Amino acid sequence: MVEQERFETLILGSGQGGKLLAWHFGRLGQRVAVVERRWVGGSCPAVACLPSKNEIWSARVAHLAQNASQFGTVTGPVETAMAKVRSRKQGMIEREIAFHLNAYKTSGAELIMGSGRFVAPKTIEVTLNDGGTRLLTGDRVVINVGSHAAIPTIPGIEAARPLTHIEALELEYTPAHLIVLGGGYSGVEMAQAYRRFGSRVTIIEPGPRPMSREDPDVAGELQRILTAEGIRILTGAEPIRVQGRSGAQVSVAVRSASGEQQIDGTDLLVAVGRIPNTTDSGLDKAGVELDSRGFIRVNDRLQTSAPDVWAIGECAGSPQFTHVSVDDFRIVSDNMAGGSRSTGDRLIPHVVFTDPPLARVGLSESEAERQGIEVRVAKLPMSNVLRTEATDETQGFMKALVGKKDDRILGFTMIGSDAGEVMAAVQTAMLAELPYPKLRDAVIAHLTVAEGLGPLFSNLPPRSVQQHDRIKRFG
């Protein structure tokens, strides 16, 4: 019989929030264990955030090399060696693994590699990767099991063995024709990257536009940018059948308002959403309730239905961003220490790492309309920001939402160079509850992209004046 081992804090899953909790409590002298079935440090440094952005950056370098002549640099033929792209990415992952192992060692937290499932309240049985079993119990337990890519129920798709974002980052060849199912964050990022590596790319999106969570003008601008690079985007196209096998020859039959058509390609990437890793985890034996979609039910302090059990990250229904998991760590660690921090008042930004990137924080126009919030809207083309004239990055625009009856900044969206960095400045102003004139009148360094915030907010009509489209150019 396996002897039960007791820990003060027991964490199932080593994603961003979980490992931060482990290191934090380990450094405080607690006995802490983290159970991880596959990836040291979780998916972000291994198969998600860092690796994808690593390859996206390689794709940007390829794009710049291919277009070097417009900047005055004369080159010969340019070609991408995908094996080298993968090798560069893998080198980064190895460095991340070493960093994480050292962090566990120095913090005193124990990393246990194996598959864990609950067999009783606050008790996890672990089937170790190198053989054997351990039985662990925790005074406090945190569930941090993440999610995985969803595979839609389309006839023939399982036999086609499609790529997810994990396998797409392992390719050592450039697909002749990559078909991407889904026009969301991951789909458009990988589509653009592989187009720049040299693939022909087709995106199939069942909705009326890609990036459906964004305003129509934002989604439309991104679609225009991707189409200009040679990416074919089919919208309102419902996949109904898949034939062949990804990596050799594959075809997708789609139905749209114009009828049926068949898309023939060599590789198939599925990017249609994610499913929580809660199945077969024994959560019923732990007294942990799930919602109708399989996510763990939590309150605004991330507590589950079971006493002294918390859930963080994607499995708890948190927005699917690593920076949210980091904040989940703050919330749980504060509440474990007797605090009262909650998810109710946080302002969550996001960035889509296309080139140019798309960034947003706060309300979109569509969300404001759905919530019945009256706003004033200002837009500024990126071509009106002088920095972009110097760098030939004139695509995209900035958009700001401000209260109709006050000067609160309610939302900011940007497609353009350094969008994520510029957004962070607006997010800071929103967190500080600064009225928009503070940004409008700020002395921002010239030539920077953030300099565009001045003319952007200058385009807002006064509270008593109806919204208009007047654009001021900063010069």
N, C-alpha and C positions, 0 to 999 in steps of 0.2 A: 504494500500500500504506500502511495506517495505521501510523504510528510508535508503538511500545510505550512507555508512560509508567510509570515505576517510583515506587512509594510505599512508605514504611516500614510503614504500616498502611493496609490497604484494607478498607472495610466495605461490604457489600452490604445495603442497607436502613437507613432512618433512624429506626427505632423507638427507644424510650426507652433501652435499653441501648447501642445502636449509636451514637446521637448523643452520649451521655455519654462513651463511649470516644473518639470523634473529638475532642471538645472537650478532654478530658483530655490526650491525646497531642499534640494541636495546641499546647496551651499549654506543653508540655514541649519544643517546638521540632521535633517530628517532622513529616515530610511525610505528611499524612493526606488521604485522600479518602473520601467517602461517596457511594454511588450510590443514588438514590431515584427510583422511577418516577413517583410521583404526589403524595404528601403531604409537604410540608416539616414535619419533626418527627415523621413517622410517623402512624399512625392515631389514637393517643390524643388529641392536641389537635385533630385534624381531623374525625374521623368516629366516634369511639368514646367514651372515658371522659369527657372534658370536655364535649363537645357533648351527650351523653346526660344527664349530670347537670345541665347547664344547663337543658335542657328539662324534666327532672324537677322542678327547683326552680320553674320557671314553673308547672308543674302543681300543685305544693304551694301556691303563692300563689293559684291559682285555687280550690283546695279550701278554703283558709282564707277567701277572699272569699265563697264560696258558703255557708259556715257561720258567717259573722261574727256573726249574730244571737245565737248561743249564748254569745258572749263580750260581748254588750252593744252591739255596733256595728250600727247599722241601715243597710242599703244597699238600693239598688234592684236591678233585674235584673242578673245577672252573666253575661257572655259572653266567650269567649276568641277573640282575633284571632290565628289561627295565623300569619299573615304577620308580625305583630309578634314572636311567639315565635321564629320562624325568624330574623328580623332581629337580635334580641338575641343569639341563639346565634352568628350569623355575625359579628357585631361582635367577640365574644370570640375566634373563630377567627382573624380578621384580626390581632388584637393578638398572638395566639400565633405567627402566621407572622412578624410583625415581630420578635418576641423571638428566634425561632430563627435568622432570617437574621443578626441582630446577633451572636448567640452564635457562629455559624460565622465571621463576619468577624473578631471580636475574638480568637478562638482560633487562627485561622490555618488551620483545617481547611477543605478544599474540598468544597462540596456540588455534586454533579453530577446534574442532573435528566435521567433517562433510564432505559430498561429494560436491565438487565444480565444476562448469563448467562455461565457459565464456558465457555471454549473450550479450556482446558488447566489443569494444576495452578496454583493461585494466580494465574490470569489471567482477567480478565473483559472481554468485549466489551460496550460500551455503545452502544445506539442512542439518540441524544440526542433529547429531546422537541422541540427546536427545529431538528432536522435534523443529519445528520452522524453519525459514528461515532468512538468513542475506544476504544483498547485499553489496559487498565490491568493492571499486575501489582503484587503486594504482597509484601514480605518476610514479613509476617504478614497473614492474612486472617480477617475475622469475618463470618459469615453471620447476618443479622438480618432475614429476609424476612417474618416474621409468618405470619398465617393469614387465611382469609376464611370467610364464612358458608357453611355447607353447605346445599345445596338437596336435599331428599330425593327419591328416585326414586318419585314418585307419578304415575300417569297424569294428564296434563293440567296439571301444575303449571308446567312451563316456559312453556307457552302463556299461562298466567294472569299471567305476569310479576309474581311476588309481590315485596313489599317485603322487604329485609333491614333491619338496624338503620341502614344508611347512608341508604337512601331514606326510611325512616320519620322520620328527623331533618330531611328536606328538605320535608316536606309543608307546604303553605300553606293547607290546609283541614282541618277536623275530620271524619274518616271517620264516616259514619252508623252503620256497624257494622263494627268491626275484628275480624277473626278472626286469632287468634295460634296458630300451630303451634309448640308447645313451651312447657313450664312451668318452664324453667330460669331462670337469673339474668336474662338479657336479656329473655326473654319476659314475666316477671312485672313487671319494671321498666316496660317500655313499655306493657304492658296497663294498669297502674294509672295511668300518666301520661295516656294517651289517654282513659281513663274519666273522669278529672278534667277533661280538656279538653272533655268533653261527648259522647264517642263511646259507643255501646253496644259492649261488648267480650265476646268469647267466647274462652277459652283451650282448646285441644285438646291433651291430654297423653296419650300412649299408656301411660305407666306408671300405677301405682296411686295416685300423688299427685304434685302439683307439687313442685319442689325435692327431687328424689329422693335427692340426696346428703346431705340432712340427716336427722336423726332423725324418726321419724313424728310425735312430739308437736310438733316445731318446724314441720315442713311443714304439719301440720294446723292449727296456730295461724295461720300465714300464709295458708292457704287460707280460714280463717274470716274473717280481716280483709279479704281481697280480695272475698270473696263478699258481705260486709256492705256493701261499696261498690257493689254491683250488677254485679260481674263474674261471668259464668257460666263455670264451670270444669268441663269434661268430662274425667274421668279414665278410664283403661282404654279409651280411644277411639283406634283405629288409623285414620288417614286412608287411604282407599283410592282416592279419585278427586277431582279438582278440575275444575271447569267454570267458564267465564267468564273475566273479566279483572279483576285488582285495579285499583281506582280507578273502576270502573264498577259491575259486578255480578259477584259471584263466589260459588261454592258449593263446600262441601267435604263429601263423603260419608264417613262414619266408620262403623266396625264396632266394636261392643262386645259385652259379654256379653248385653245385652238386644236385640241385633239391629243393623240398619242404620238410620241416620238421616242427614238432609241438613241442613247448617248453611248458611243463606243470609246473605251479607253484601255489603259494598261494597268492602272492602279486605282484603288478605291479607298478614300479616307472618310470615315464616319465621324461627324462632329455635330451631333444633334441634341446634346445635353448630357446630364450626369445623373447617376442613381446612387443613393447612399449605401455604404457597405455595412448594412445592418442585418441583412439576411444571414441566418445560421450563426449568429453571434451569441445565442442564448439569452437574449435580452429579456425574454419573458420570465426566465428563471431568476433574473436579477431584479424583477419588479419594475422594469423600465418600459414605459409606454411609447408606442410609435404613433405617428399620424397616418392618414390614409395613403400617403405617398411613401411611407417607410422611413421618414425622418424621425429622429427622437424628439419627443415633446419636451420642451423646456420652458421655464418662465423667463422673465426679463433679466434674471440673475444667472441664467444658464443652468439652473437646477432641474434635474429630471423628476419623475414621479417617485423615485426611490430615495430614501433618506441618505444623505452624505454621498450622493452620486451626481456628478455634473457631466454635461456633454458640451463639446466645443467644436468649432469648425463646421465643415460642410455637412457632416452627419446630423448636426443639430439644426439644420436649416439656415445657418448663417449664410450671408452672401458669399459666393464662392470665390473669395480672394484671400491670398495669404495675409495681407495686411489686416483683414478682419479677424483671422485666427489669432494674430498677435494681440489684437484688442480683446478677444475672448479670454486670452491668458490674463490680461490685466483685470478683467471683470471677475474671473474665478478666483485668482489669487487674492484680490481685495476682499471678496466675500468670504473666502476661507479664513481670512484674518479678522472677520467680524465687521467688515465694511458693508456698503450698500450700493455699490456701483452697479449700473444696469445697462442694457442694450438700448434703452428707450430714447436716449438723447444723443446718439452718436451720428456724425456726419460722414458718410462713407463715399469716398471717391472711387473712380475706376478709370483705367487706361487700356485701350486696345492698341497693341503695339504693331499696328500697320505703319507704313511710311508714306505720308506723315501719320503720326499717331492721332487717335481720337481719345479725348479725355472729357470726363464730366464729373461734376460734384453738385449735389443739391437737385432741385427740381428741373425737369425738362418742361417745355411748353405743354406737351401732351399730358404730363402728370398734373401740372397746375390746372389745366382745364378739367380733367377728371375729378380733381379734388375741389373744384369750385373756387380756386384761389385766383384773384384778379392780379395781373402782373403787367408791368411795362417791359418791353423787349428791345434790346439793342443788338445789332449785328455789325461786324466789321470784316470785310474780306481780308485774308492774309496778304493779299497784294498791296494793301494799304499800310502794311507794317514795313518800314524801310529795310529792316534787317533781311527780309525775304527777297528784296530786290538784289541785295548783295550776294545772296547764296543760291538764288534760283529756286527758292522753296515757296512759291507764291500760291500753292494750292490750299484750299480750305478756307475756314472763317472762324471767328470768335462770336459767341452769342452769350448775352447776359440777361438774366431775369431779375427784376427788382419789383418790390411791392408797389401796387398801384397807388396806395394811400400813404406809404411811408418810403423811406430810403433804404430798407433792408435788402441786402443781396440774397436772393432766394435760390439762384442756380447759375451755373456757368458751364458752357460746353465749348469745346474747341477741337477743330481738326486743323492741325498745322504743326510746323516744326517746334519741338520742345513743348508740346501741349501739356504733358504731365507736369513739367516744372512750372509752367505758367499757371496751371490750375492750382498748384499748391499755394501760390501766393493769394489767389482768390479764396481758397479754402481757409487760409489763415485769417483773412479779413472777415469771413463769415463766422468763424469760431469766436473771433473777438467782438462780433456784432458791430463792426464798423459800418457806418453808412457809406453808400457807394461813392459820394464825393471825395472821400479820403483816398480811394484808389484813383479816381479821375484826376485829382489834383496832385498826386504824389510825383516827386521828382525821380523818375526811373531812368537808369543809365541808358545812354544812346551808344551804339546800336545794339539793342537786345530785342528779343521777341516779346518779352514782358512789357516793353515800352508801348505796345499796342493797347494795353489796358486803358491808358489815358483817353485816346480817341474813341475806344469802344464805349466807355461809360459816358463820354461826352455826347454820344448819340441817343442817350435816353431822353425822352420828352419830359418836361416838367410834369408834376402831378396833375396840373390843371389842363395840360395840353394832350390831345390825342396822340397815340403812337404814330410815328412817321418813319420814313426810311432814309432820312438824311444821313449821309456819311461824311465825317470829317477826316481828312487826310492829315496825318502827322508829318511835319517836315521841318 
